[in-house]
Amino acid sequence: MEGKTRIIFRADGNSQIGLGHVVRSLALAEMLRHDFECVFAIQAPAPELQQQIRQTCEGVIILPTCHHSEERFIHELDAYIAEDVLVVLDGYGFNTAYQQSIKRKGCPLFCIDDIHRYTFVADAVLNQAGGVESATYKTAPYTKLLLGPKYALLRPPFLQAATQERTFPTGEVRVFLNLGGADPQNHTLRIARELQRIQRINKVELIVGSAYQHLPDLQNWLQQNPTCRLHQNLSAEEMCRLMHDCGIAITSASGVAYEYASVGGLLFILQTADNQEGLYTFLTQNGLAQKYEQLPQSINDELPSAFEQIVANQRQHFDGKSGERLREVFRNMALAASLSMREATADDLLLLYDWANDPVVRKQSFNPNPILLESHTRWLYTKLEDKQAKLYIAEAAGVPVAHIRFELRDGKAIISYLIGSDFRGKGLGHVILQKGVAILLQQNPALELVEGLVQKENKASVRAFEKAGFSYGTPDPKFPQAHRFELRPQSIK
C-alpha cells in the first residue's frame, strides 16, 4: 500500500508447536495495522490458520517448509525484504545468524522473545514477561530492550478492558478454561475433569483453537458433562466478553493469561511449556495470578474480596496503553529506516543557523554562546568550499531531520552533529552517526579513524555514540573533561 511502511511478521504455528508465536505476533500486527502495511510470513500454514492471519494482515507469504538447522533457512526472506521494510521475528529458530542476515539487508529488525537464549542484533527486543532484567540479554550496542507488561501484546478488546472498572460477576460461578489454541498435551480435558469435582463451580467455559487435535475425545466427554460448554475459534471480542462473564479463569502462563489479567479476575495458571517459566514466575510472585494447585481451597465464601484484591494488583500492571507505546517504537524505527543523506548546500544556510542556535544545542556545545548570522554565513561558505570538510543533511521523506559534519585531517575525520528539535527523543542519534559515517567512507575509503568529542552531561549523545559502535578513546588534551569516541573503519567493513 502506497504511503505505508511495510512490516513482515515472521512466525510459525501448528498443532505440534502450538500457536503462541503466531497469536502474539498477530496481536502486535493488530496494534500496528492502521499505521503500517502488515504482511505475515509463515511456513506451510493450515487453511484455518491462513484465514485467521488474513483477518488481521493484508497479505500472507507462504514459505516452503525448511528446518532452522538447514543453511537455506536464514535466507528464506531474502526475496521479500529491503531497507525500507521492517521485520518482526517471533520464534526460537531465529537466532543470531538469522538476525544478521536480515540486518545485512539494511532492514530494521524487531524480535519478540521469552527465552534470551542467544545474542540479539535486532533494533528492539520485546519480552513482555515482568521481572526480566536487562542484564539477562546479550545484545548489539544499539538494541533497545522492551521489557515487562507495559509492552504487553494485547488485542484491542483487551486493551480497552484494562481501562474499565471490574466487579465480581453475580449469579452462578463460571470458570473460563483455556490452555492454548493447540494444547498438544490435552491439559484441557484433564483440568475439566478435575473441575467437575469442585461443587461450588456451576459452569465451565472451555475454549480451544483450530490446531487442537483432541477434539473427539473432548466432545465425547462433554456429552456426559453438560455443565461444561465448548467454544472454538473465538474472535478477540467474543473471547473478551466470555472472560468478562467469568470471575475465575484457568490458563497457561502465556498470552491468554495476560489477556485475562487485562480484563481482571481470579486467575489460576499452569506452566505447560518451558518457555512459560518467566511469565509464570512473574504472575504468581506479584499477586496477579495464583498457581492452579491453589484453586480448590480458593473457591470459598471469600471469592468477592479475593477477586477485588487481585484485580487491584492486575490494574497496576495492565493500563491498556501498551499499544500506544509499541506504535511509537515502530514509528521511530520506520523514521530511522527512511533517513537518507545528502550534501549540504548554501540553501541550507538558515536551516543550519536556526538549528545551531537552538538553546539545547548551544547548551551542549563546547562554545555555548549564541551565533550571529553574519558569522554563521561566513562559516558555512568557508566550509562548503573546504575540500577537507564534509557537510550532510539527514532527511526523511524530504524533511530535514539532522546535520552531521566531518573535518578531515591526516587520515582522520572529526564528527559534529545535531538533530532538529522536532526529531529528538526518537532514538535517531546512532542511526544518523552510522549513516553519516557510511556516506563519508563511500567518498573517502582511505580514512583510518573517525572520532567525536561529547560533553559528559550530554547523555543522549554519549548513548548515540555507544550504540553506533564507537569505543571510548584517550581524552583530548584540549578538552580533558569530555568523552572522546573513536571508530576505526576497518572494524566495520
GUMARTOR-960034 format. One record per residue (C-alpha): residue number from 1; x, y, z; residue in one letter. Coordinates in nm, 4 decimals, always signed. Layout:
// residues N
NUM | X | Y | Z | A
...
// end
This chain:
// residues 493
1 | +0.0000 | +0.0000 | +0.0000 | M
2 | +0.1396 | +0.3365 | -0.1069 | E
3 | +0.2322 | +0.5672 | +0.1766 | G
4 | +0.2559 | +0.2970 | +0.4440 | K
5 | +0.5756 | +0.1284 | +0.5562 | T
6 | +0.5578 | -0.2493 | +0.5206 | R
7 | +0.6152 | -0.4784 | +0.8169 | I
8 | +0.6767 | -0.8502 | +0.7592 | I
9 | +0.5855 | -1.0637 | +1.0606 | F
10 | +0.7679 | -1.3969 | +1.0630 | R
11 | +0.6389 | -1.6729 | +1.2928 | A
12 | +0.5267 | -2.0343 | +1.2659 | D
13 | +0.2468 | -2.2272 | +1.4321 | G
14 | +0.0754 | -2.5642 | +1.4045 | N
15 | -0.0713 | -2.8448 | +1.6146 | S
16 | +0.2756 | -2.9714 | +1.7122 | Q
17 | +0.4409 | -2.6491 | +1.8284 | I
18 | +0.1261 | -2.4580 | +1.9195 | G
19 | +0.0056 | -2.1192 | +1.8057 | L
20 | +0.1636 | -1.8955 | +2.0710 | G
21 | +0.4157 | -1.7245 | +1.8413 | H
22 | +0.1543 | -1.6591 | +1.5738 | V
23 | -0.1081 | -1.5304 | +1.8177 | V
24 | +0.1198 | -1.2779 | +1.9861 | R
25 | +0.2629 | -1.1644 | +1.6503 | S
26 | -0.0924 | -1.1084 | +1.5298 | L
27 | -0.1664 | -0.9122 | +1.8468 | A
28 | +0.1237 | -0.6813 | +1.7580 | L
29 | +0.0047 | -0.6601 | +1.3964 | A
30 | -0.3406 | -0.5619 | +1.5222 | E
31 | -0.1823 | -0.2748 | +1.7139 | M
32 | +0.0072 | -0.1543 | +1.4062 | L
33 | -0.2190 | -0.2315 | +1.1095 | R
34 | -0.3716 | +0.1161 | +1.0799 | H
35 | -0.0301 | +0.2842 | +1.0515 | D
36 | +0.1590 | +0.0143 | +0.8589 | F
37 | +0.1065 | -0.2420 | +0.5865 | E
38 | +0.1204 | -0.5713 | +0.7763 | C
39 | +0.2201 | -0.8915 | +0.5934 | V
40 | +0.2684 | -1.2308 | +0.7587 | F
41 | +0.5346 | -1.4842 | +0.6508 | A
42 | +0.4838 | -1.8412 | +0.7674 | I
43 | +0.5828 | -2.1940 | +0.6671 | Q
44 | +0.3040 | -2.4190 | +0.5336 | A
45 | +0.0100 | -2.2801 | +0.7354 | P
46 | -0.3114 | -2.4806 | +0.7675 | A
47 | -0.6095 | -2.3265 | +0.5829 | P
48 | -0.7777 | -2.2303 | +0.9101 | E
49 | -0.4617 | -2.0552 | +1.0289 | L
50 | -0.4295 | -1.8700 | +0.6993 | Q
51 | -0.7830 | -1.7437 | +0.7427 | Q
52 | -0.7071 | -1.6318 | +1.0964 | Q
53 | -0.3974 | -1.4422 | +0.9793 | I
54 | -0.5836 | -1.2694 | +0.6946 | R
55 | -0.8318 | -1.1236 | +0.9417 | Q
56 | -0.5502 | -0.9006 | +1.0668 | T
57 | -0.2826 | -0.8879 | +0.7936 | C
58 | -0.3165 | -0.7614 | +0.4380 | E
59 | -0.1118 | -1.0430 | +0.2908 | G
60 | +0.0359 | -1.3844 | +0.3673 | V
61 | +0.3724 | -1.5064 | +0.2382 | I
62 | +0.3625 | -1.8858 | +0.2406 | I
63 | +0.7187 | -2.0103 | +0.2796 | L
64 | +0.8326 | -2.3635 | +0.1907 | P
65 | +0.8950 | -2.5963 | +0.4836 | T
66 | +1.2564 | -2.5646 | +0.5980 | C
67 | +1.4027 | -2.6651 | +0.9332 | H
68 | +1.6003 | -2.3942 | +1.1099 | H
69 | +1.9075 | -2.6169 | +1.1099 | S
70 | +1.9291 | -2.6007 | +0.7291 | E
71 | +2.1650 | -2.3438 | +0.5778 | E
72 | +1.8989 | -2.2031 | +0.3443 | R
73 | +1.6694 | -2.1200 | +0.6372 | F
74 | +1.8442 | -1.7916 | +0.7199 | I
75 | +1.7896 | -1.6696 | +0.3617 | H
76 | +1.4182 | -1.7526 | +0.3374 | E
77 | +1.3097 | -1.3871 | +0.3451 | L
78 | +1.5775 | -1.2528 | +0.1089 | D
79 | +1.3363 | -1.2090 | -0.1826 | A
80 | +1.0877 | -1.0108 | +0.0273 | Y
81 | +1.2944 | -0.7629 | +0.2249 | I
82 | +1.4767 | -0.4355 | +0.1590 | A
83 | +1.5983 | -0.1337 | +0.3555 | E
84 | +1.2511 | +0.0191 | +0.3756 | D
85 | +1.0840 | -0.2985 | +0.5083 | V
86 | +1.0567 | -0.3648 | +0.8826 | L
87 | +1.0820 | -0.7251 | +1.0006 | V
88 | +0.9343 | -0.8795 | +1.3157 | V
89 | +1.0616 | -1.2224 | +1.4247 | L
90 | +0.8909 | -1.4462 | +1.6798 | D
91 | +1.0276 | -1.7977 | +1.7211 | G
92 | +1.3194 | -1.9917 | +1.8613 | Y
93 | +1.4844 | -2.0676 | +1.5273 | G
94 | +1.5547 | -1.7027 | +1.4525 | F
95 | +1.8973 | -1.6994 | +1.6130 | N
96 | +2.1849 | -1.4542 | +1.5793 | T
97 | +2.2817 | -1.5744 | +1.2309 | A
98 | +1.9240 | -1.5378 | +1.1053 | Y
99 | +1.9034 | -1.1868 | +1.2505 | Q
100 | +2.2389 | -1.0897 | +1.0979 | Q
101 | +2.1113 | -1.1992 | +0.7576 | S
102 | +1.8162 | -0.9611 | +0.7962 | I
103 | +2.0343 | -0.6747 | +0.9192 | K
104 | +2.2760 | -0.7145 | +0.6292 | R
105 | +1.9849 | -0.6235 | +0.4024 | K
106 | +1.9590 | -0.2965 | +0.5951 | G
107 | +1.6182 | -0.3813 | +0.7426 | C
108 | +1.5056 | -0.2511 | +1.0806 | P
109 | +1.4510 | -0.5614 | +1.2946 | L
110 | +1.2204 | -0.6263 | +1.5909 | F
111 | +1.2264 | -0.9542 | +1.7867 | C
112 | +0.9651 | -1.0963 | +2.0238 | I
113 | +1.1343 | -1.3242 | +2.2750 | D
114 | +1.0831 | -1.5089 | +2.6030 | D
115 | +1.3946 | -1.7265 | +2.6436 | I
116 | +1.7008 | -1.4953 | +2.5861 | H
117 | +1.8888 | -1.7954 | +2.4506 | R
118 | +2.1243 | -1.6228 | +2.2036 | Y
119 | +2.2736 | -1.2833 | +2.1221 | T
120 | +2.0320 | -1.0386 | +1.9624 | F
121 | +2.1346 | -0.7905 | +1.6924 | V
122 | +1.7803 | -0.6587 | +1.6406 | A
123 | +1.7000 | -0.2913 | +1.6790 | D
124 | +1.4496 | -0.3802 | +1.9518 | A
125 | +1.3664 | -0.6910 | +2.1542 | V
126 | +1.0340 | -0.7315 | +2.3341 | L
127 | +0.9883 | -0.9644 | +2.6293 | N
128 | +0.6516 | -0.8962 | +2.7880 | Q
129 | +0.7224 | -1.1072 | +3.0961 | A
130 | +0.7722 | -0.8988 | +3.4076 | G
131 | +1.0768 | -0.9237 | +3.6294 | G
132 | +1.3235 | -0.9765 | +3.3427 | V
133 | +1.6481 | -0.7841 | +3.3917 | E
134 | +1.8308 | -0.6174 | +3.1031 | S
135 | +2.1476 | -0.7967 | +3.2110 | A
136 | +1.9807 | -1.1247 | +3.1143 | T
137 | +2.0234 | -1.0328 | +2.7485 | Y
138 | +2.3282 | -1.0206 | +2.5243 | K
139 | +2.2638 | -0.7661 | +2.2513 | T
140 | +2.4226 | -0.5349 | +1.9984 | A
141 | +2.5087 | -0.1891 | +2.1408 | P
142 | +2.2129 | -0.0298 | +1.9628 | Y
143 | +1.9476 | -0.2835 | +2.0684 | T
144 | +1.6566 | -0.1382 | +2.2664 | K
145 | +1.5039 | -0.3744 | +2.5238 | L
146 | +1.1286 | -0.3506 | +2.5827 | L
147 | +1.0643 | -0.5491 | +2.8989 | L
148 | +0.7546 | -0.6182 | +3.1050 | G
149 | +0.3760 | -0.5908 | +3.0776 | P
150 | +0.3867 | -0.2196 | +2.9879 | K
151 | +0.4558 | -0.3630 | +2.6397 | Y
152 | +0.2005 | -0.6450 | +2.6670 | A
153 | +0.0880 | -0.7811 | +2.3294 | L
154 | -0.2847 | -0.7444 | +2.3771 | L
155 | -0.5568 | -0.7269 | +2.1153 | R
156 | -0.7831 | -0.4175 | +2.1050 | P
157 | -1.0732 | -0.5524 | +2.3160 | P
158 | -0.8318 | -0.6405 | +2.5970 | F
159 | -0.6548 | -0.3044 | +2.5821 | L
160 | -0.9950 | -0.1432 | +2.6202 | Q
161 | -1.0953 | -0.3800 | +2.9017 | A
162 | -0.7844 | -0.2833 | +3.1002 | A
163 | -0.9140 | +0.0743 | +3.1271 | T
164 | -1.2571 | -0.0201 | +3.2647 | Q
165 | -1.3858 | -0.0894 | +3.6147 | E
166 | -1.4294 | -0.4545 | +3.7052 | R
167 | -1.6630 | -0.6117 | +3.9624 | T
168 | -1.7204 | -0.9725 | +4.0557 | F
169 | -1.9868 | -1.1273 | +3.8264 | P
170 | -2.3083 | -1.2033 | +4.0162 | T
171 | -2.5035 | -1.5278 | +3.9899 | G
172 | -2.3566 | -1.8702 | +3.9184 | E
173 | -1.9818 | -1.9267 | +3.9483 | V
174 | -1.8412 | -1.9608 | +3.5969 | R
175 | -1.4839 | -2.0649 | +3.5169 | V
176 | -1.3014 | -1.9723 | +3.1978 | F
177 | -1.0662 | -2.2526 | +3.0839 | L
178 | -0.8156 | -2.2043 | +2.8006 | N
179 | -0.4851 | -2.3929 | +2.7837 | L
180 | -0.3777 | -2.2586 | +2.4442 | G
181 | -0.5014 | -2.2807 | +2.0880 | G
182 | -0.3269 | -2.6145 | +2.0261 | A
183 | -0.2801 | -2.7671 | +2.3738 | D
184 | -0.0889 | -3.0673 | +2.2324 | P
185 | -0.0764 | -3.2441 | +2.5717 | Q
186 | -0.4532 | -3.2046 | +2.6209 | N
187 | -0.4382 | -3.0316 | +2.9566 | H
188 | -0.7866 | -2.9017 | +2.8738 | T
189 | -0.9577 | -3.2368 | +2.9264 | L
190 | -0.7547 | -3.3161 | +3.2385 | R
191 | -0.8396 | -2.9851 | +3.4058 | I
192 | -1.2051 | -3.0047 | +3.3016 | A
193 | -1.2358 | -3.3432 | +3.4745 | R
194 | -1.0790 | -3.2031 | +3.7903 | E
195 | -1.3113 | -2.9017 | +3.7933 | L
196 | -1.6140 | -3.1290 | +3.7842 | Q
197 | -1.5227 | -3.2462 | +4.1327 | R
198 | -1.5437 | -2.8933 | +4.2814 | I
199 | -1.9057 | -2.8437 | +4.3877 | Q
200 | -1.9052 | -2.4629 | +4.4105 | R
201 | -1.8278 | -2.4301 | +4.0373 | I
202 | -2.1548 | -2.4079 | +3.8419 | N
203 | -2.0299 | -2.3856 | +3.4858 | K
204 | -1.7010 | -2.4262 | +3.2948 | V
205 | -1.6426 | -2.2471 | +2.9639 | E
206 | -1.3801 | -2.4410 | +2.7615 | L
207 | -1.2016 | -2.2678 | +2.4735 | I
208 | -0.9892 | -2.4464 | +2.2120 | V
209 | -0.8373 | -2.3266 | +1.8850 | G
210 | -0.8141 | -2.4533 | +1.5286 | S
211 | -0.4945 | -2.6503 | +1.5998 | A
212 | -0.6446 | -2.8509 | +1.8872 | Y
213 | -0.6204 | -3.2192 | +1.7866 | Q
214 | -0.8037 | -3.3847 | +2.0770 | H
215 | -1.1491 | -3.2597 | +1.9860 | L
216 | -1.3193 | -3.6024 | +1.9509 | P
217 | -1.2097 | -3.7101 | +2.2997 | D
218 | -1.3206 | -3.3798 | +2.4472 | L
219 | -1.6585 | -3.3862 | +2.2739 | Q
220 | -1.7261 | -3.7433 | +2.3910 | N
221 | -1.6549 | -3.6415 | +2.7487 | W
222 | -1.8687 | -3.3281 | +2.7211 | L
223 | -2.1745 | -3.5351 | +2.6292 | Q
224 | -2.1729 | -3.6724 | +2.9829 | Q
225 | -2.0883 | -3.3404 | +3.1480 | N
226 | -2.3402 | -3.0718 | +3.0432 | P
227 | -2.2113 | -2.8138 | +3.2926 | T
228 | -1.9081 | -2.7714 | +3.0656 | C
229 | -1.9583 | -2.5776 | +2.7418 | R
230 | -1.7222 | -2.5845 | +2.4422 | L
231 | -1.6149 | -2.2769 | +2.2409 | H
232 | -1.3962 | -2.2939 | +1.9303 | Q
233 | -1.2038 | -2.0309 | +1.7369 | N
234 | -1.3459 | -1.7320 | +1.9220 | L
235 | -1.2767 | -1.3815 | +1.7947 | S
236 | -1.0998 | -1.1375 | +2.0263 | A
237 | -1.4311 | -0.9658 | +2.1009 | E
238 | -1.6031 | -1.2957 | +2.1829 | E
239 | -1.3109 | -1.4078 | +2.3986 | M
240 | -1.3101 | -1.0800 | +2.5899 | C
241 | -1.6860 | -1.0960 | +2.6558 | R
242 | -1.6588 | -1.4514 | +2.7806 | L
243 | -1.3714 | -1.3602 | +3.0114 | M
244 | -1.5766 | -1.0705 | +3.1444 | H
245 | -1.8604 | -1.3082 | +3.2308 | D
246 | -1.6265 | -1.5416 | +3.4213 | C
247 | -1.4899 | -1.4245 | +3.7544 | G
248 | -1.2422 | -1.7131 | +3.7592 | I
249 | -1.0033 | -1.8287 | +3.4858 | A
250 | -0.7573 | -2.1135 | +3.4400 | I
251 | -0.4987 | -2.0595 | +3.1669 | T
252 | -0.1463 | -2.1492 | +3.0719 | S
253 | +0.1239 | -1.8967 | +3.1627 | A
254 | +0.1060 | -1.7439 | +2.8162 | S
255 | -0.0535 | -1.4595 | +2.6253 | G
256 | -0.4040 | -1.5687 | +2.7233 | V
257 | -0.3113 | -1.5186 | +3.0897 | A
258 | -0.2182 | -1.1581 | +3.0100 | Y
259 | -0.5471 | -1.1155 | +2.8251 | E
260 | -0.7465 | -1.2347 | +3.1262 | Y
261 | -0.5369 | -1.0229 | +3.3638 | A
262 | -0.6167 | -0.7187 | +3.1490 | S
263 | -0.9892 | -0.7952 | +3.1814 | V
264 | -0.9364 | -0.8653 | +3.5514 | G
265 | -1.0305 | -1.1569 | +3.7731 | G
266 | -0.9219 | -1.4547 | +3.9794 | L
267 | -0.6577 | -1.6111 | +3.7602 | L
268 | -0.5054 | -1.9555 | +3.8161 | F
269 | -0.2211 | -2.0597 | +3.5871 | I
270 | -0.0219 | -2.3631 | +3.4814 | L
271 | +0.3186 | -2.3753 | +3.3209 | Q
272 | +0.2604 | -2.6022 | +3.0208 | T
273 | +0.5887 | -2.5319 | +2.8350 | A
274 | +0.9480 | -2.4474 | +2.9250 | D
275 | +0.9279 | -2.1015 | +2.7659 | N
276 | +0.6470 | -2.0023 | +3.0077 | Q
277 | +0.8679 | -2.0059 | +3.3159 | E
278 | +0.9320 | -1.6307 | +3.3194 | G
279 | +0.5660 | -1.5387 | +3.2803 | L
280 | +0.4590 | -1.7993 | +3.5374 | Y
281 | +0.7032 | -1.6667 | +3.7965 | T
282 | +0.6135 | -1.3040 | +3.7356 | F
283 | +0.2373 | -1.3551 | +3.7575 | L
284 | +0.2440 | -1.5710 | +4.0687 | T
285 | +0.5083 | -1.3748 | +4.2607 | Q
286 | +0.3397 | -1.0382 | +4.2021 | N
287 | -0.0093 | -1.1397 | +4.3063 | G
288 | -0.1538 | -1.1215 | +3.9542 | L
289 | -0.2358 | -1.4920 | +3.9496 | A
290 | -0.2268 | -1.7980 | +4.1729 | Q
291 | -0.0903 | -2.1409 | +4.0983 | K
292 | -0.3546 | -2.3751 | +3.9635 | Y
293 | -0.2928 | -2.6120 | +4.2541 | E
294 | -0.4312 | -2.3446 | +4.4883 | Q
295 | -0.7715 | -2.3332 | +4.3186 | L
296 | -0.9692 | -2.5901 | +4.5242 | P
297 | -0.9121 | -2.4146 | +4.8578 | Q
298 | -0.9704 | -2.0721 | +4.6948 | S
299 | -1.3290 | -2.1496 | +4.5867 | I
300 | -1.4964 | -2.0334 | +4.9100 | N
301 | -1.7135 | -1.7590 | +5.0545 | D
302 | -1.4272 | -1.5087 | +5.0262 | E
303 | -1.4348 | -1.5074 | +4.6439 | L
304 | -1.5572 | -1.1449 | +4.6012 | P
305 | -1.2920 | -0.9946 | +4.8306 | S
306 | -1.0150 | -1.2100 | +4.6810 | A
307 | -1.1383 | -1.1040 | +4.3344 | F
308 | -1.1225 | -0.7356 | +4.4305 | E
309 | -0.7650 | -0.7646 | +4.5616 | Q
310 | -0.6253 | -0.9491 | +4.2623 | I
311 | -0.7935 | -0.7100 | +4.0167 | V
312 | -0.6318 | -0.4183 | +4.2005 | A
313 | -0.2927 | -0.5869 | +4.1538 | N
314 | -0.3614 | -0.6540 | +3.7854 | Q
315 | -0.4602 | -0.2934 | +3.7179 | R
316 | -0.1198 | -0.1782 | +3.8427 | Q
317 | +0.0498 | -0.3643 | +3.5578 | H
318 | -0.2048 | -0.3528 | +3.2747 | F
319 | -0.3108 | +0.0024 | +3.1882 | D
320 | -0.4307 | -0.0507 | +2.8292 | G
321 | -0.1534 | +0.1693 | +2.6844 | K
322 | +0.0918 | -0.0916 | +2.5555 | S
323 | -0.0410 | -0.0429 | +2.2010 | G
324 | +0.0397 | +0.3279 | +2.2129 | E
325 | +0.3897 | +0.2567 | +2.3383 | R
326 | +0.4605 | -0.0012 | +2.0684 | L
327 | +0.3197 | +0.2149 | +1.7889 | R
328 | +0.5635 | +0.4859 | +1.8937 | E
329 | +0.8526 | +0.2364 | +1.8848 | V
330 | +0.7627 | +0.1293 | +1.5311 | F
331 | +0.7074 | +0.4838 | +1.4082 | R
332 | +1.0584 | +0.5698 | +1.5263 | N
333 | +1.2007 | +0.2560 | +1.3617 | M
334 | +1.0280 | +0.3468 | +1.0345 | A
335 | +1.1562 | +0.7039 | +1.0611 | L
336 | +1.5122 | +0.5803 | +1.1151 | A
337 | +1.4791 | +0.3448 | +0.8175 | A
338 | +1.3635 | +0.6293 | +0.5926 | S
339 | +1.6609 | +0.8556 | +0.6690 | L
340 | +1.8772 | +0.9452 | +0.3705 | S
341 | +2.1850 | +1.1631 | +0.3489 | M
342 | +2.2548 | +1.4463 | +0.1056 | R
343 | +2.5335 | +1.7007 | +0.0923 | E
344 | +2.4583 | +2.0385 | +0.2464 | A
345 | +2.4352 | +2.3429 | +0.0172 | T
346 | +2.4134 | +2.7200 | +0.0540 | A
347 | +2.0339 | +2.6836 | +0.0502 | D
348 | +2.0606 | +2.5251 | +0.3944 | D
349 | +2.2052 | +2.8394 | +0.5493 | L
350 | +1.9015 | +2.9482 | +0.7535 | L
351 | +1.8087 | +2.5904 | +0.8432 | L
352 | +2.1548 | +2.5290 | +0.9882 | L
353 | +2.1558 | +2.8709 | +1.1539 | Y
354 | +1.8282 | +2.8001 | +1.3354 | D
355 | +1.9419 | +2.4536 | +1.4380 | W
356 | +2.2790 | +2.5770 | +1.5641 | A
357 | +2.1162 | +2.8480 | +1.7772 | N
358 | +1.8649 | +2.6159 | +1.9386 | D
359 | +1.9111 | +2.6652 | +2.3184 | P
360 | +1.9513 | +2.2901 | +2.3745 | V
361 | +2.2224 | +2.2698 | +2.1066 | V
362 | +2.4091 | +2.5690 | +2.2439 | R
363 | +2.3962 | +2.4284 | +2.5972 | K
364 | +2.5576 | +2.1001 | +2.4840 | Q
365 | +2.8226 | +2.2724 | +2.2669 | S
366 | +3.1783 | +2.3472 | +2.3715 | F
367 | +3.1025 | +2.7127 | +2.2868 | N
368 | +2.7611 | +2.7871 | +2.4413 | P
369 | +2.7365 | +3.1481 | +2.3139 | N
370 | +2.4712 | +3.2360 | +2.0518 | P
371 | +2.5922 | +3.2532 | +1.6918 | I
372 | +2.5476 | +3.5675 | +1.4831 | L
373 | +2.4002 | +3.5274 | +1.1346 | L
374 | +2.6940 | +3.7093 | +0.9787 | E
375 | +2.9419 | +3.4744 | +1.1458 | S
376 | +2.7347 | +3.1693 | +1.0542 | H
377 | +2.7126 | +3.2783 | +0.6884 | T
378 | +3.0878 | +3.3289 | +0.6658 | R
379 | +3.1474 | +2.9936 | +0.8376 | W
380 | +2.9124 | +2.7980 | +0.6092 | L
381 | +3.0509 | +2.9350 | +0.2822 | Y
382 | +3.4034 | +2.8670 | +0.4043 | T
383 | +3.3144 | +2.5070 | +0.4926 | K
384 | +3.1358 | +2.4454 | +0.1626 | L
385 | +3.4497 | +2.5476 | -0.0242 | E
386 | +3.6813 | +2.3471 | +0.2016 | D
387 | +3.7532 | +2.0047 | +0.0470 | K
388 | +3.8521 | +1.8785 | +0.3917 | Q
389 | +3.5055 | +1.9494 | +0.5335 | A
390 | +3.2077 | +1.7252 | +0.4586 | K
391 | +2.8624 | +1.8535 | +0.5500 | L
392 | +2.5497 | +1.6382 | +0.5184 | Y
393 | +2.1804 | +1.6814 | +0.5869 | I
394 | +1.9767 | +1.3807 | +0.7008 | A
395 | +1.6251 | +1.3822 | +0.5564 | E
396 | +1.3091 | +1.1759 | +0.5997 | A
397 | +1.0646 | +1.1990 | +0.3084 | A
398 | +1.2285 | +1.5257 | +0.2040 | G
399 | +1.2045 | +1.6792 | +0.5520 | V
400 | +1.5378 | +1.7846 | +0.7089 | P
401 | +1.5980 | +1.5950 | +1.0325 | V
402 | +1.9610 | +1.6451 | +1.1305 | A
403 | +2.3016 | +1.7782 | +1.0298 | H
404 | +2.6312 | +1.5920 | +1.0521 | I
405 | +2.9725 | +1.7385 | +0.9703 | R
406 | +3.3173 | +1.5817 | +0.9359 | F
407 | +3.6514 | +1.7628 | +0.9476 | E
408 | +3.9163 | +1.5576 | +0.7630 | L
409 | +4.2783 | +1.5796 | +0.8697 | R
410 | +4.5672 | +1.3329 | +0.8213 | D
411 | +4.3502 | +1.0237 | +0.7593 | G
412 | +4.1165 | +1.1148 | +1.0468 | K
413 | +3.7630 | +1.2547 | +1.0493 | A
414 | +3.6194 | +1.4500 | +1.3435 | I
415 | +3.2390 | +1.4403 | +1.3830 | I
416 | +2.9990 | +1.7117 | +1.4833 | S
417 | +2.6243 | +1.6571 | +1.4596 | Y
418 | +2.2913 | +1.7912 | +1.5786 | L
419 | +1.9279 | +1.6841 | +1.5495 | I
420 | +1.6361 | +1.9171 | +1.4825 | G
421 | +1.4137 | +1.9764 | +1.7858 | S
422 | +1.1110 | +1.8023 | +1.6294 | D
423 | +1.3085 | +1.4789 | +1.5925 | F
424 | +1.4841 | +1.4461 | +1.9276 | R
425 | +1.3961 | +1.1678 | +2.1671 | G
426 | +1.3176 | +0.9250 | +1.8854 | K
427 | +1.6347 | +0.7165 | +1.9044 | G
428 | +1.7791 | +0.8605 | +1.5816 | L
429 | +2.1217 | +0.9667 | +1.7077 | G
430 | +2.3072 | +0.6428 | +1.6429 | H
431 | +2.1375 | +0.5976 | +1.3033 | V
432 | +2.2469 | +0.9445 | +1.1924 | I
433 | +2.6032 | +0.8659 | +1.3038 | L
434 | +2.6016 | +0.5296 | +1.1249 | Q
435 | +2.4564 | +0.6642 | +0.8003 | K
436 | +2.6791 | +0.9699 | +0.8133 | G
437 | +2.9914 | +0.7582 | +0.8556 | V
438 | +2.8731 | +0.5257 | +0.5769 | A
439 | +2.8429 | +0.8036 | +0.3168 | I
440 | +3.1689 | +0.9576 | +0.4350 | L
441 | +3.3529 | +0.6281 | +0.3823 | L
442 | +3.1996 | +0.5856 | +0.0384 | Q
443 | +3.3582 | +0.9147 | -0.0615 | Q
444 | +3.6765 | +0.8722 | +0.1459 | N
445 | +3.7567 | +0.4984 | +0.1659 | P
446 | +4.1140 | +0.5576 | +0.2881 | A
447 | +4.0075 | +0.7055 | +0.6223 | L
448 | +4.1708 | +0.5328 | +0.9181 | E
449 | +3.9856 | +0.6872 | +1.2134 | L
450 | +3.6580 | +0.8638 | +1.2874 | V
451 | +3.6235 | +1.0367 | +1.6222 | E
452 | +3.3916 | +1.2653 | +1.8155 | G
453 | +3.4021 | +1.4701 | +2.1356 | L
454 | +3.0960 | +1.4747 | +2.3622 | V
455 | +3.0260 | +1.6624 | +2.6845 | Q
456 | +2.9797 | +1.4054 | +2.9632 | K
457 | +2.6480 | +1.5674 | +3.0638 | E
458 | +2.5103 | +1.5111 | +2.7122 | N
459 | +2.3733 | +1.1659 | +2.7956 | K
460 | +2.1745 | +1.1285 | +2.4721 | A
461 | +2.4783 | +1.1937 | +2.2532 | S
462 | +2.7003 | +0.9694 | +2.4664 | V
463 | +2.4480 | +0.6866 | +2.4223 | R
464 | +2.4244 | +0.7555 | +2.0480 | A
465 | +2.7997 | +0.7093 | +2.0008 | F
466 | +2.7934 | +0.3918 | +2.2090 | E
467 | +2.5028 | +0.2487 | +2.0081 | K
468 | +2.6712 | +0.3424 | +1.6806 | A
469 | +2.9639 | +0.1156 | +1.7701 | G
470 | +3.2179 | +0.3776 | +1.8767 | F
471 | +3.4574 | +0.2948 | +2.1589 | S
472 | +3.5976 | +0.5237 | +2.4272 | Y
473 | +3.9357 | +0.6699 | +2.3356 | G
474 | +4.2022 | +0.8602 | +2.5245 | T
475 | +4.0662 | +1.2056 | +2.6227 | P
476 | +4.1626 | +1.5000 | +2.4033 | D
477 | +4.4199 | +1.7196 | +2.5879 | P
478 | +4.2301 | +2.0320 | +2.4814 | K
479 | +3.9031 | +1.9004 | +2.6280 | F
480 | +4.0067 | +1.6599 | +2.9056 | P
481 | +3.6618 | +1.6623 | +3.0703 | Q
482 | +3.4845 | +1.5418 | +2.7547 | A
483 | +3.4401 | +1.1887 | +2.6275 | H
484 | +3.6398 | +1.1118 | +2.3145 | R
485 | +3.4837 | +0.8410 | +2.0979 | F
486 | +3.6603 | +0.6671 | +1.8140 | E
487 | +3.5743 | +0.4243 | +1.5370 | L
488 | +3.8209 | +0.2535 | +1.3070 | R
489 | +3.6539 | +0.1965 | +0.9672 | P
490 | +3.8289 | -0.1349 | +0.9072 | Q
491 | +3.6398 | -0.2744 | +1.2097 | S
492 | +3.3022 | -0.2214 | +1.0387 | I
493 | +3.3878 | -0.3406 | +0.6886 | K
// end
